[in-house]
């Protein structure tokens, strides 16, 4: 059955339960399925079904959307789908229980005396109250978008089991800029995309707005995402031309009522490539004038345009350094162009040059640290979570906590470029949480990365978090059902970085499948262990960038013949007959010195560094003893085996959950786990075969040898892997 998230009145026909087959689904409805509630809760919610009292429905489109969301969702949760007249007169005649929504400008809301001062511009208050003998659920905010966020939060509370008479929630986001970065190209290919084509059908825009854009907006609003960069950071100059600005404006018109601003990636050399200027030097007045005029043109078409995202002087992209100018001089020129309109510039710190550095991990800090305090006040520097490139595990980036005068924006990757693409189950919230909770010691113990990026540590008003999207044209949006959880988790953590990854997994599972504890408990445990399982079979103990070249799919630790040293996996693991690992202590590249002293000492000491980061910072002998009592060689083998076993455990656990899940989604996950098991063995065997050949170590008794010799694994190719650019 084909369903659309935009058809508010549709309800699911059957409830998920352990005793009855689940209705077939295809994943399109994400966590917004609003399935019928368990009996006791359904009976409690049932009296609230009906028209939502929303005095501002007729004058505020966002509040009208919020009202329809609540009406249709409660109908679905209570298994009702009868057409209703929700005019103002019908709403006034609603039953004794009901829902009231609105902003502080609604006299009925203002009269309730709710603590809206604590909600800020985007937050909300949800409260169960009694008024004139009538029980009400109130969703109130200072602005319409807060009402919309509150409406989705109410539905999440109901779907996950909160007692309806005990609702008492006051929230505001901890981070202001909560953006998805779409690495989508103008021909609808998606760089590092594993879920079909781009959802933006540029060929048909601006004349045709696909209903999927509205469904996209709904999904993002439900988790508090308020911005979307529509095009790839490896941008094309065409994006800045009038026809393409009109296309972006059409998308912006759809997203606007859901509180989502549109941003564009800007190619630095655009005016030169469009033959409008002879240079892209940021200090040339003609260049600055061109960008100012371009900003004026964009804002005329998109009045609430958010601003520019820029990748410059990295991976062959042009930038201000081509003209012997700094990143700050480049960013500030663009910032001046958008500032009159309230726009911002997000300047990416992912840089590494063609020069052969002693350590690629040091380059971003080396480029940006001297510029601390030199950026305009509407520039925010966007920094990846780690110093290299979205690896299954990286220590937090040393720029966090060491640039106090510059607002820094977190960049996480939601799409799984280095984690098995869409077919490997890897719930990434524990990775996000690990980084956000890391202590920078910038102002003593407890100065977390989260406090850097939310601006609270240094008092920065400009703050944000970006996620490289995993969204595509596949019916299930993200290529697999469990990859939807990473999109959901990113949004929830961007809204509130104090949420736990475990709690987020439970929320997602309850809404996406069933709130039955017999399902939620085991599936949450499966999700929570999945990322560590991937680390074990891919990059254990701080190893990194061992993936095959280009597409980053499958193992390639032997690759050593690429043009630039830092493109080769051997550059990162440095395995030889004596040991393995990249020495980043004072005896090596001294990358540890880029961290605050307390952090540097912890990473530099073999005694204190955690084994999970060991080989990131140290070159360790194969026969040295680990904390487990095993030698390094034996410990690596143990972790590879543990990773393979972890996938087997997920397969076994998932098999027991068949009674709770509709057949199509159950079978998809089952097939993908089989792929993951096969490829985990491939990773394990290929890695062991290679490292055994380099180290000269034999496999200990009882360790299963690789199924094939090393040459077999070296010969495996994936020439047409998706998402490769």
C-alpha positions in Angstrom: 0.0 0.0 0.0 1.4 3.4 -1.0 1.0 6.0 1.7 2.2 9.6 1.9 3.1 11.4 5.0 1.3 14.4 3.7 -2.1 12.7 3.8 -2.8 13.7 7.4 -6.1 11.8 7.8 -4.8 8.3 7.0 -4.4 5.9 9.9 -2.8 2.5 10.1 -5.2 -0.4 10.0 -3.6 -2.7 12.5 -1.5 -2.4 15.7 1.9 -4.0 16.0 1.8 -6.7 18.6 3.6 -9.9 19.5 0.4 -11.9 18.9 -0.8 -10.6 15.6 1.0 -10.1 12.3 2.1 -6.6 11.6 0.8 -4.7 8.6 3.2 -4.5 5.7 5.1 -1.3 5.5 7.9 0.1 3.3 9.6 2.5 5.7 8.4 5.7 4.0 6.6 6.9 7.1 9.8 6.9 9.2 9.2 7.5 12.9 5.9 9.4 12.1 3.8 6.3 11.6 1.6 7.1 14.6 0.4 3.5 14.9 -2.5 2.7 17.2 -1.5 2.7 20.8 -1.7 -0.2 23.2 -5.2 -0.6 24.6 -4.8 1.1 28.0 -3.0 4.1 26.6 -5.4 4.3 23.6 -8.3 4.5 26.0 -6.6 7.4 27.9 -5.9 9.3 24.7 -9.2 8.6 22.9 -11.2 11.5 24.6 -8.7 14.0 23.2 -9.3 12.9 19.6 -11.2 15.6 17.7 -10.5 19.1 16.6 -7.6 21.0 18.0 -8.4 24.4 19.5 -6.1 26.8 17.6 -7.4 30.3 17.4 -4.4 31.3 15.1 -5.1 28.5 12.6 -6.5 30.9 10.1 -3.7 33.4 10.3 -0.6 31.3 10.9 0.1 28.6 8.4 2.7 26.9 10.7 0.1 26.7 13.5 -2.5 25.3 11.0 0.1 22.6 10.1 0.7 21.8 13.8 -3.1 21.5 14.4 -3.5 19.1 11.5 -0.5 17.1 12.7 -2.0 16.6 16.1 -5.5 15.8 14.8 -4.4 13.2 12.3 -1.9 11.6 14.6 -4.3 11.2 17.5 -6.9 9.8 15.2 -4.3 7.3 14.0 -3.1 6.5 17.5 -6.7 5.9 18.6 -7.6 4.0 15.4 -10.0 6.6 14.1 -10.1 7.9 10.6 -13.5 9.4 10.2 -13.6 12.8 8.3 -14.1 15.7 10.6 -15.1 19.3 10.3 -12.3 21.3 12.0 -13.6 24.8 11.4 -13.5 27.2 14.3 -17.1 26.5 15.2 -16.5 22.8 15.2 -13.4 23.2 17.4 -15.4 25.2 19.8 -17.9 22.4 20.2 -15.1 19.8 20.8 -15.7 17.2 23.6 -14.9 17.8 27.2 -11.3 16.9 26.8 -9.2 18.5 24.1 -5.9 20.0 22.8 -5.2 23.7 22.7 -2.2 25.2 20.8 -1.0 28.7 20.1 1.6 31.4 20.8 1.7 33.9 23.5 -0.1 36.3 21.2 -3.3 34.2 21.6 -5.2 35.6 24.6 -6.4 32.2 25.6 -2.8 30.9 25.7 -1.5 34.1 27.5 -4.1 33.7 30.2 -2.7 30.3 31.2 0.5 31.8 32.7 2.8 29.2 31.3 6.6 29.6 31.7 7.1 30.7 28.1 10.1 32.8 29.0 12.0 29.5 29.4 11.1 28.4 25.9 13.0 31.0 23.9 12.4 31.6 20.3 12.0 28.0 19.1 11.1 26.1 22.3 7.7 25.2 23.7 5.7 24.3 26.8 3.5 21.2 26.9 1.2 21.0 29.9 -1.8 18.8 31.0 -4.2 21.2 32.8 -7.8 21.5 34.0 -9.7 24.6 33.1 -13.4 25.2 33.9 -13.8 21.5 34.6 -12.3 20.6 31.3 -9.1 18.6 30.9 -6.7 20.1 28.3 -3.4 19.4 26.8 -1.8 22.7 26.0 1.0 23.2 23.5 2.3 26.8 23.7 5.3 28.8 22.4 6.5 32.2 21.7 6.6 31.7 18.0 4.6 29.5 15.6 7.6 27.3 14.8 7.8 26.5 18.5 4.2 25.4 18.4 5.1 23.1 15.6 8.0 21.6 17.4 5.8 21.3 20.5 3.2 19.5 18.5 5.6 16.9 17.3 7.1 16.6 20.8 3.6 15.9 22.2 3.0 13.2 19.6 6.4 11.7 20.5 5.4 11.7 24.2 2.1 9.9 23.5 3.6 7.4 21.1 6.4 6.5 23.5 4.1 6.0 26.5 4.0 9.2 28.6 0.9 9.3 30.7 -1.5 11.9 29.2 -2.4 13.4 32.6 1.3 13.9 33.5 2.5 16.0 30.6 4.8 18.8 31.9 7.5 19.6 29.4 9.4 22.9 28.8 12.1 22.8 26.2 14.2 25.0 24.0 17.0 23.9 21.7 20.6 23.9 23.1 22.0 24.7 19.6 20.6 27.4 17.3 21.8 26.1 13.9 20.6 22.5 13.4 21.4 21.8 9.7 21.5 19.0 7.2 24.3 19.3 4.6 23.2 17.6 1.4 26.1 16.5 -0.7 23.7 16.5 -3.6 24.9 17.3 -7.1 22.9 19.1 -9.8 22.6 16.0 -11.9 20.9 14.3 -8.9 23.8 12.1 -8.0 24.8 12.2 -4.4 28.4 12.2 -3.2 28.6 9.6 -0.4 24.9 8.9 -0.9 23.7 5.3 -0.6 19.9 5.7 -0.8 19.2 6.6 -4.4 19.2 9.9 -6.2 18.9 13.3 -4.7 15.5 14.1 -3.5 15.8 17.5 -5.2 14.6 17.0 -8.8 16.4 20.0 -10.2 15.3 19.2 -13.7 11.7 19.8 -12.9 12.2 22.6 -10.5 11.0 25.3 -10.1 7.8 24.3 -11.9 7.1 21.1 -10.1 7.4 20.7 -6.3 7.4 17.0 -5.5 5.2 16.2 -2.5 8.2 14.4 -1.0 9.7 17.9 -0.2 6.8 18.4 2.2 7.3 15.0 3.7 11.0 15.8 4.1 10.1 19.1 5.8 7.7 17.3 8.2 10.3 14.7 9.2 12.9 17.3 9.9 10.6 19.6 11.8 9.6 16.6 14.0 13.2 16.4 15.3 13.9 20.1 15.3 16.1 20.5 12.2 15.9 24.1 11.0 18.2 24.3 8.0 19.2 22.5 4.9 22.2 23.1 2.6 20.7 21.9 -0.7 23.9 21.3 -2.8 27.2 19.6 -2.5 30.1 21.3 -0.7 32.1 20.4 -3.9 29.8 23.0 -5.5 29.3 24.0 -9.1 29.1 27.7 -10.1 25.7 27.1 -11.8 24.1 27.1 -8.3 24.7 30.8 -8.2 22.9 31.6 -11.5 19.4 33.0 -11.8 17.7 29.7 -13.0 19.2 27.7 -10.2 18.4 30.4 -7.6 14.8 30.1 -8.7 14.9 26.4 -8.2 16.3 26.8 -4.7 13.6 29.4 -4.0 10.9 26.9 -4.9 12.2 24.4 -2.4 12.5 27.2 0.2 8.8 28.0 -0.2 7.9 24.4 0.7 10.3 24.2 3.7 9.6 27.7 5.2 6.3 26.8 7.0 8.2 24.0 8.8 10.8 26.4 10.2 13.5 25.3 7.8 15.8 27.8 6.1 17.6 27.1 2.9 21.4 27.5 2.5 23.7 27.0 -0.5 27.2 25.8 -0.9 29.3 28.4 -2.7 32.2 27.6 -5.0 34.9 30.1 -4.3 35.8 30.6 -8.0 32.3 31.1 -9.1 32.6 34.7 -10.5 35.7 33.7 -12.5 34.1 30.6 -13.9 31.0 32.6 -14.8 33.3 35.1 -16.5 32.1 37.9 -14.3 35.5 38.8 -12.8 39.1 38.1 -13.7 40.1 37.0 -10.2 38.6 35.5 -7.1 41.0 37.4 -4.8 38.8 38.2 -1.7 40.6 41.6 -1.3 39.8 42.7 -4.8 36.9 45.2 -4.7 35.4 43.8 -7.9 35.1 40.3 -6.3 33.5 41.7 -3.1 31.1 43.7 -5.2 30.1 40.7 -7.2 29.3 38.6 -4.2 27.4 41.5 -2.6 25.3 41.8 -5.7 24.8 38.0 -5.8 23.7 38.0 -2.2 21.2 40.7 -2.9 19.9 38.7 -5.8 19.5 35.5 -3.7 17.7 37.3 -0.9 15.3 38.9 -3.4 14.3 35.4 -4.3 14.6 33.8 -0.9 14.0 36.5 1.8 14.9 34.1 4.7 18.0 32.6 2.9 20.3 31.4 5.6 23.7 32.0 4.0 26.7 30.2 2.4 28.6 27.0 3.3 32.1 27.0 1.8 34.7 24.3 1.2 37.9 26.1 0.2 41.5 25.0 -0.5 40.7 21.4 0.2 40.8 18.3 -2.1 41.4 20.5 -5.1 38.7 23.0 -4.4 39.6 26.7 -5.1 39.9 29.1 -2.2 41.5 32.3 -0.9 44.9 30.7 -0.4 45.2 30.5 -4.2 45.7 34.3 -3.9 47.9 34.1 -0.7 45.0 35.2 1.4 43.8 33.5 4.6 40.7 31.5 5.3 39.5 34.4 7.5 40.0 37.0 4.7 37.9 34.7 2.4 35.2 34.1 4.9 34.9 37.7 5.9 34.4 38.9 2.4 31.4 36.6 1.9 30.2 37.5 5.4 30.1 41.1 4.5 27.9 40.3 1.5 25.2 38.5 3.5 25.4 40.4 6.7 22.9 43.2 5.7 20.3 40.4 5.2 21.1 38.6 8.5 22.9 35.8 6.7 25.9 33.8 7.9 28.9 32.0 6.4 29.8 28.5 7.5 33.4 28.0 6.6 34.6 24.4 6.7 37.8 23.5 8.4 38.2 20.3 6.5 41.4 21.2 4.7 44.5 19.4 3.6 46.9 20.5 1.0 48.9 18.7 -1.7 52.1 19.4 0.2 53.3 16.3 2.1 52.7 17.1 5.7 54.2 15.2 8.6 50.7 14.4 9.7 47.4 15.1 7.9 45.6 15.2 11.2 47.5 18.4 12.1 46.6 20.5 9.1 43.2 22.0 10.0 44.5 23.2 13.4 47.7 24.5 11.8 45.7 26.5 9.3 43.0 27.8 11.6 44.5 28.2 15.0 46.5 31.4 14.0 43.2 32.9 12.8 41.4 32.6 16.1 39.5 35.9 16.7 40.0 37.1 13.1 36.7 36.0 11.7 33.7 38.3 11.2 30.9 38.0 13.8 28.6 36.2 11.3 31.1 33.5 10.4 31.1 30.2 12.1 33.9 27.6 11.4 32.5 24.2 10.7 34.7 21.4 12.1 34.5 17.7 11.6 34.2 15.6 14.7 37.7 14.2 14.2 40.9 15.5 12.7 40.9 13.2 9.6 37.7 12.2 8.0 34.6 10.6 9.6 36.3 7.4 10.6 34.4 4.7 12.6 36.2 6.1 15.6 38.4 9.3 15.9 39.4 11.2 19.0 37.7 14.6 19.1 39.1 17.3 16.8 41.9 19.4 18.6 40.3 22.6 17.4 37.5 22.1 19.9 38.6 23.9 23.0 41.6 25.6 21.5 40.0 28.4 19.5 38.1 30.4 22.2 37.6 33.5 20.1 35.9 31.7 17.2 32.5 30.1 17.1 32.9 26.5 16.0 30.1 24.4 14.5 30.2 20.6 14.7 30.0 18.5 11.5 28.9 14.9 11.9 28.4 12.5 9.1 25.0 10.8 9.1 25.6 9.0 5.8 27.9 6.0 6.5 30.8 6.7 4.0 33.3 4.7 6.1 30.9 2.4 8.0 29.6 -0.1 5.4 27.2 2.2 3.5 23.5 1.5 4.0 23.7 -2.3 4.4 25.8 -2.4 7.6 23.8 -1.7 10.8 25.7 0.9 12.7 23.7 3.2 15.1 25.8 6.3 15.2 24.3 8.1 18.2 26.9 6.6 20.6 29.7 8.0 18.4 28.1 11.4 18.4 27.6 11.2 22.1 31.2 10.1 22.7 32.5 13.2 20.8 30.0 15.6 22.4 30.8 14.4 25.9 34.6 14.5 25.4 36.4 16.9 27.8 38.5 19.5 26.1 39.8 21.0 29.5 39.6 24.4 27.8 38.4 25.9 31.0 39.3 23.1 33.4 37.7 19.8 33.8 34.2 19.5 32.4 34.7 21.8 29.4 33.0 19.4 27.0 32.9 19.6 23.2 29.2 20.1 23.5 29.8 23.3 25.5 32.1 24.5 22.8 29.6 24.0 20.0 26.6 25.3 21.8 28.5 28.5 22.6 28.1 28.3 26.3 31.8 27.8 27.1 32.9 31.0 25.6 29.7 32.9 25.3 29.3 32.7 21.5 25.9 33.7 20.2 26.5 31.9 16.9 26.5 28.2 17.3 25.4 25.1 15.5 25.6 21.4 14.5 25.6 20.1 10.9 25.0 16.5 9.7 26.0 15.2 6.3 22.6 13.8 5.2 21.9 10.2 4.3 18.6 11.0 2.6 17.8 10.0 -1.0 15.0 9.0 -3.3 14.7 5.5 -2.0 11.3 4.8 -0.7 12.6 4.3 2.8 14.6 7.6 2.5 18.0 6.4 3.9 18.7 3.1 2.1 17.8 1.0 5.1 15.4 1.1 8.0 18.0 1.3 10.7 19.8 4.2 8.9 16.7 6.2 9.6 17.7 6.1 13.2 20.9 8.0 12.5 19.0 10.9 10.9 16.6 10.8 13.9 19.4 10.7 16.4 21.3 13.6 14.8 18.2 15.8 15.0 17.5 14.9 18.6 21.1 15.5 19.7 21.3 18.8 17.8 18.2 19.8 19.7 19.5 18.6 23.1 23.0 17.2 23.3 22.3 16.0 26.9 20.0 13.3 25.6 21.5 9.8 25.9 22.0 7.7 22.8 20.2 4.8 24.6 17.1 7.0 25.3 17.1 8.2 21.7 17.3 4.6 20.4 14.3 3.7 22.6 12.3 6.6 21.3 13.0 5.7 17.7 12.3 2.0 18.1 8.9 2.7 19.8 7.8 5.1 17.1 9.3 3.2 14.1 8.2 -0.3 15.2 6.2 -0.9 18.4 6.3 0.3 22.0 6.2 -3.2 23.3 9.0 -3.7 25.8 9.6 -7.2 24.5 10.7 -5.6 21.3 12.2 -2.3 22.5 14.6 -3.8 25.0 16.4 -6.2 22.7 16.4 -3.9 19.6 17.9 -1.1 21.7 20.6 -3.3 23.0 21.3 -4.4 19.4 21.6 -0.8 18.2 23.7 0.4 21.1 26.4 -2.3 20.4 26.3 -2.0 16.7 28.8 0.8 16.1 31.4 -0.8 18.4 30.9 -4.0 16.4 31.8 -2.2 13.2 34.8 -0.6 14.8 36.0 -4.0 15.8 35.9 -5.6 12.4 37.0 -2.5 10.5 39.4 -0.3 12.6 40.1 -1.7 16.0 42.2 0.0 18.7 42.5 3.4 17.0 43.4 2.2 13.5 41.9 4.4 10.8 41.4 4.9 7.0 42.0 1.3 6.2 39.2 1.3 3.6 39.8 0.6 -0.1 40.6 3.7 -2.0 38.1 6.1 -3.6 34.8 4.5 -2.8 35.9 3.5 0.8 34.0 0.2 0.6 35.7 -2.8 2.1 39.3 -3.3 3.4 42.4 -2.0 1.7 45.1 -1.7 4.3 47.7 -2.7 1.7 47.1 0.3 -0.6 50.4 2.2 -1.0 50.7 3.4 -4.6 48.4 6.5 -4.7 49.9 9.8 -5.8 49.8 11.5 -2.5 51.0 9.8 0.7 48.0 10.7 2.8 45.6 9.1 0.3 47.1 5.7 1.2 46.0 3.5 4.1 49.6 2.5 4.8 50.2 6.2 5.7 47.7 5.8 8.6 48.5 2.4 10.1 52.3 2.4 9.6 52.6 -1.3 10.1 56.0 -2.9 9.8 57.8 -5.9 11.2 58.2 -4.2 14.6 54.7 -2.9 15.2 51.8 -0.9 14.1 50.2 2.6 14.7 50.9 6.3 14.0 53.2 7.9 16.6 51.6 11.3 17.3 53.5 11.8 20.5 56.5 14.1 20.9 58.7 11.3 19.4 56.5 11.3 16.3 54.4 14.0 14.7 53.5 15.5 18.1 49.9 16.0 17.1 49.0 15.6 20.7 50.4 19.0 21.3 47.4 20.5 19.5 45.2 19.5 22.5 45.0 21.2 25.8 47.9 20.0 28.1 45.6 17.7 30.2 44.2 16.0 27.2 47.6 15.8 25.5 49.2 14.1 28.5 46.4 11.5 28.6 46.7 10.6 24.9 50.5 10.7 25.0 50.9 8.3 27.9 50.8 4.6 27.1 49.6 4.1 30.7 46.6 6.4 30.5 45.5 6.3 26.8 42.5 4.1 26.3 43.1 1.0 24.1 40.3 2.3 21.8 42.6 5.2 20.8 46.0 3.5 21.3 47.1 3.1 17.7 45.9 6.5 16.7 48.6 8.0 19.0 51.2 5.3 19.4 53.3 2.9 17.3 53.2 -0.2 19.4 55.2 -3.4 19.1 53.3 -6.5 18.1 54.4 -8.4 21.2 53.7 -5.7 23.7 51.2 -6.5 26.5 47.8 -4.8 26.4 45.6 -4.0 29.4 43.8 -7.3 28.7 47.0 -9.2 29.3 47.2 -10.2 25.6 49.9 -9.1 23.2 48.9 -6.4 20.7 48.8 -9.0 17.9 46.5 -11.3 19.9 44.4 -8.3 21.0 43.9 -7.2 17.4 42.9 -10.8 16.4 40.5 -10.9 19.4 38.8 -7.7 18.3 38.4 -8.7 14.7 36.8 -12.0 15.9 34.6 -10.0 18.4 33.4 -7.8 15.5 32.4 -10.8 13.4 30.7 -12.4 16.4 28.9 -9.2 17.1 27.2 -9.2 13.8 26.2 -12.8 14.4 24.7 -11.8 17.7 22.7 -9.1 15.9 21.4 -11.7 13.4 20.3 -14.0 16.2 18.6 -11.2 18.2 16.8 -9.9 15.2 15.5 -13.3 14.3 13.7 -13.5 17.6 11.9 -10.2 16.9 10.0 -11.4 13.8 6.6 -11.5 15.5 6.8 -7.7 16.2 7.8 -6.5 12.7 5.9 -6.4 9.4 7.3 -8.9 6.8 8.9 -6.4 4.3 10.9 -4.5 6.9 11.8 -7.6 8.8 13.1 -9.3 5.6 15.0 -6.2 4.6 16.9 -6.0 7.9 17.5 -9.8 7.8 19.0 -9.6 4.3 21.2 -6.6 5.2 22.5 -8.3 8.3 23.5 -11.3 6.2 25.4 -8.9 3.9 27.0 -7.4 7.0 28.0 -10.8 8.4 29.6 -11.8 5.1 31.5 -8.5 4.8 32.6 -8.5 8.4 34.3 -11.8 7.8 35.8 -10.3 4.6 37.1 -7.4 6.7 38.5 -9.7 9.4 40.1 -12.1 7.0 41.7 -9.6 4.6 43.0 -7.5 7.5 44.5 -10.4 9.3 46.0 -11.8 6.1 47.7 -8.4 5.4 48.9 -7.7 9.0 50.2 -11.2 9.4 52.3 -10.8 6.2 53.7 -7.5 7.4 54.4 -8.6 11.0 55.6 -12.1 10.3 53.5 -13.3 13.2 51.7 -16.6 13.1 48.1 -17.0 14.2 47.8 -18.3 17.8 46.3 -21.7 18.3 42.5 -21.7 18.0 42.4 -18.6 15.7 40.6 -19.3 12.5 42.9 -18.5 9.5 41.6 -16.3 6.6 39.6 -18.2 4.1 41.9 -17.1 1.3 45.4 -15.8 0.8 46.3 -12.1 0.7 46.4 -11.9 -3.1 42.8 -13.0 -3.3 41.7 -10.1 -1.1 43.9 -7.6 -2.9 42.2 -8.6 -6.2 38.7 -7.7 -5.0 37.4 -4.6 -6.7 34.2 -2.5 -6.5 34.5 -0.3 -9.6 30.8 0.9 -9.4 30.2 1.4 -5.7 27.5 3.9 -5.1 28.3 7.4 -3.8 31.7 7.5 -5.4 32.7 10.8 -7.0 
